[in-house]
């Protein structure tokens, strides 16, 4: 399906930010400049910027335009339904360690449909509360076919545009179906130390797997959140029973 004009503008700006043309805190081209460059209406240019704003990639400044965010956002694992964005539930985060190829636990390997002892790219982050305290410990696992063609995933710094957009740009594959499984257990010693809780401590575990249009896994994320901080609310229609 061809991209609409405002989607093309947003994707172009996203790529230029990813390539370092616009640094954190720097202003992007004005809506007038975008209108002239792309020969579109101001409404179309603004709609493109709103896409980037929804991604948590830019910040608006009244009467001055948009700057590239200086604090990228990340979400806890799960709840990636269509229509949501990183600004919906997105929070500051801290990258933990360096990404590396590791053999994932059996349940992660099953979710990614990996063979025994096959390695995947491991990326970990600590999602923070508003006061800077730990909220959720999230480990993302990327299958080797994704890791091989997306070298920036192996870099320790954050990917400003988000891993989903980056993987789509590099591979042409985007998420069309997600599976979330939530379980409850006790925190491990390592998890308790990272989350600042005393053992024994109950934690909610969200296992999120994103699949592309062919049903192949793009990423599997496991988020561990202390029970006192975990909350999920679903609103849905209900009909009369027949």
C-alpha positions as a printed Julia matrix, in Angstrom:
242×3 Matrix{Float64}:
   0.0     0.0    0.0
   1.56    3.35  -1.05
   2.35    5.81   1.72
   0.3     8.96   2.01
   2.14   12.26   1.6
   2.3    13.08   5.3
   3.62    9.56   5.99
   6.35   10.08   3.38
   7.35   13.37   5.02
   7.42   11.8    8.49
   9.49    8.85   7.23
  11.97   11.18   5.51
  12.44   13.27   8.67
  12.72   10.12  10.78
  15.52    8.83   8.55
  17.35   12.19   8.65
  17.17   12.2   12.46
  18.4     8.6   12.57
  21.34    9.52  10.3
  22.35   12.33  12.64
  21.41   15.26  10.39
  19.3    16.67  13.23
  20.8    16.25  16.7
  18.87   16.1   20.0
  17.56   19.58  20.84
  17.89   20.84  17.26
  14.95   22.35  15.4
  13.51   20.5   12.41
  12.5    22.31   9.2
   9.5    24.58   9.71
   6.08   23.69   8.36
   6.56   26.43   5.75
   9.82   24.82   4.61
   8.16   21.4    4.43
   5.25   22.84   2.44
   7.65   24.32  -0.12
   9.88   21.25  -0.3
   7.08   18.7   -0.61
   4.47   20.94  -2.28
   1.84   20.13   0.31
  -0.56   22.08   2.48
   0.35   23.27   5.97
  -2.16   20.8    7.39
  -0.28   17.93   5.73
   3.06   19.15   7.08
   1.63   19.48  10.58
   0.14   15.98  10.36
   3.59   14.61   9.53
   5.07   16.31  12.58
   2.29   14.93  14.77
   3.28   11.42  13.72
   6.81   12.07  14.94
   5.44   13.63  18.1
   3.37   10.51  18.71
   6.55    8.46  18.33
   8.15   10.51  21.08
  10.75   11.65  18.57
  10.08   15.41  18.58
   8.85   18.04  21.03
   6.64   21.01  20.03
   7.51   24.59  20.99
   4.69   27.12  20.75
   5.23   29.36  17.75
   8.77   28.06  17.16
   8.4    24.58  15.69
   9.63   21.14  16.73
  12.94   19.98  18.15
  14.36   16.47  18.32
  13.76   15.01  21.77
  16.75   14.89  24.1
  15.27   12.09  26.22
  14.03    9.16  24.12
  11.08    7.25  25.52
  10.52    3.54  25.91
   7.5     1.54  26.98
   7.19   -1.43  29.3
   6.71   -4.69  27.42
   3.27   -5.42  25.98
   0.23   -3.29  25.18
   1.43   -2.4   21.66
  -2.04   -2.39  20.13
  -2.65   -0.63  16.83
  -3.12    3.1   17.3
  -0.87    3.37  20.35
   2.42    5.26  20.38
   5.52    5.68  22.48
   3.99    8.75  24.09
   1.16    6.5   25.3
   2.78    4.87  28.31
   6.26    5.86  27.16
   8.75    6.76  29.88
  12.42    7.69  30.2
  14.7     4.67  30.4
  18.26    3.64  31.06
  20.09    1.22  28.8
  21.68   -1.67  30.7
  24.98   -3.11  29.53
  25.82   -3.62  25.87
  23.74   -5.57  23.35
  25.2    -8.99  22.63
  24.37  -12.28  20.97
  23.31  -14.78  23.65
  21.45  -18.05  23.87
  17.96  -17.08  25.11
  15.95  -18.97  27.72
  13.81  -21.81  26.34
  10.53  -19.85  26.45
  12.09  -16.98  24.49
  13.58  -19.38  21.94
  10.15  -20.96  21.51
   8.52  -17.55  20.97
  11.14  -16.71  18.33
  11.0   -20.24  16.87
  14.76  -20.65  17.24
  16.54  -23.98  17.19
  18.27  -25.24  20.37
  21.39  -23.21  21.3
  20.73  -20.73  18.49
  21.64  -17.22  19.63
  19.61  -14.02  19.51
  20.52  -10.36  20.08
  19.94   -9.36  23.72
  19.14   -5.71  24.59
  18.16   -4.69  28.13
  16.73   -1.49  29.55
  15.32   -0.18  32.81
  12.12    1.83  32.33
  11.85    4.57  34.96
   9.09    6.19  36.98
   8.61    9.95  36.87
  10.84   10.33  39.93
  13.66    8.34  38.32
  13.14    5.16  40.33
  12.93    1.8   38.51
   9.56    0.78  37.13
  10.17   -2.17  34.82
  13.11   -4.29  33.72
  12.75   -5.13  30.03
  14.86   -7.49  27.94
  14.36   -7.49  24.17
  15.49  -10.45  22.05
  15.91  -10.05  18.29
  16.24  -13.17  16.1
  19.53  -13.52  14.2
  18.0   -12.77  10.79
  16.93   -9.35  12.11
  20.17   -8.68  13.99
  22.3    -9.43  10.92
  20.71   -6.75   8.75
  20.09   -4.16  11.49
  23.59   -3.34  12.84
  22.45   -0.39  14.95
  20.61   -2.83  17.23
  24.05   -3.95  18.43
  25.02   -0.43  19.5
  24.72    0.48  23.16
  23.03    3.88  22.67
  19.3     4.41  22.2
  17.79    4.38  18.72
  15.92    7.68  18.6
  13.34    6.59  16.04
  12.61    3.4   18.0
  13.59   -0.15  17.11
  10.29   -0.88  15.36
  10.73    1.91  12.81
  14.42    1.14  12.41
  13.8    -2.56  11.72
  11.05   -1.68   9.24
  13.33    0.72   7.37
  16.14   -1.81   7.17
  14.13   -4.95   6.4
  10.78   -3.8    5.02
   9.17   -5.93   7.74
   6.83   -4.41  10.32
   4.67   -5.81  13.1
   1.14   -6.79  12.09
   0.3    -9.05  15.02
   1.36   -9.05  18.65
   0.95  -11.66  21.35
   1.08  -10.67  25.02
   1.24  -13.24  27.82
   1.15  -12.06  31.43
   2.2   -14.24  34.33
   3.05  -13.68  38.0
   6.05  -15.07  39.89
   8.71  -14.12  42.43
  11.57  -11.87  41.37
  15.02  -13.36  40.91
  17.92  -11.92  42.88
  19.15  -10.02  39.8
  15.69   -8.6   39.06
  15.15   -7.55  42.68
  18.47   -5.69  42.71
  17.67   -3.83  39.48
  14.13   -2.95  40.57
  15.11   -1.99  44.12
  12.75   -4.4   45.87
  13.35   -6.82  48.73
  12.96  -10.53  48.2
  10.66  -12.33  48.24
   8.83   -9.94  45.93
   5.99  -10.66  43.53
   6.44   -9.39  39.98
   4.24   -9.36  36.89
   5.94  -10.65  33.75
   4.74   -9.46  30.34
   5.97  -11.53  27.41
   5.39   -9.64  24.16
   6.12  -11.11  20.73
   5.68   -9.13  17.51
   5.17  -10.94  14.19
   5.38   -9.64  10.63
   2.92  -10.18   7.79
   4.33  -13.68   7.2
   3.98  -14.73  10.82
   7.73  -14.55  11.49
   8.85  -13.15  14.82
  10.51   -9.72  14.75
  11.23   -9.37  18.46
  10.34  -10.87  21.8
  10.3    -8.61  24.86
  10.04   -9.74  28.47
   9.15   -7.05  30.98
   9.36   -7.6   34.75
   7.45   -5.12  36.94
   6.94   -5.13  40.73
   3.37   -6.06  41.57
   2.76   -2.71  43.28
   3.55   -0.86  40.04
   1.84   -3.17  37.54
  -1.61   -2.2   36.33
  -3.54   -2.92  33.17
  -6.98   -1.58  32.29
  -8.96   -2.84  29.29
 -12.15   -1.21  28.07
 -14.15   -3.25  25.58
 -17.72   -3.55  24.23
 -20.09   -6.11  25.67
 -23.25   -7.43  24.04
 -26.26   -9.21  25.44
 -25.91  -12.95  25.85
 -27.97  -14.96  23.4
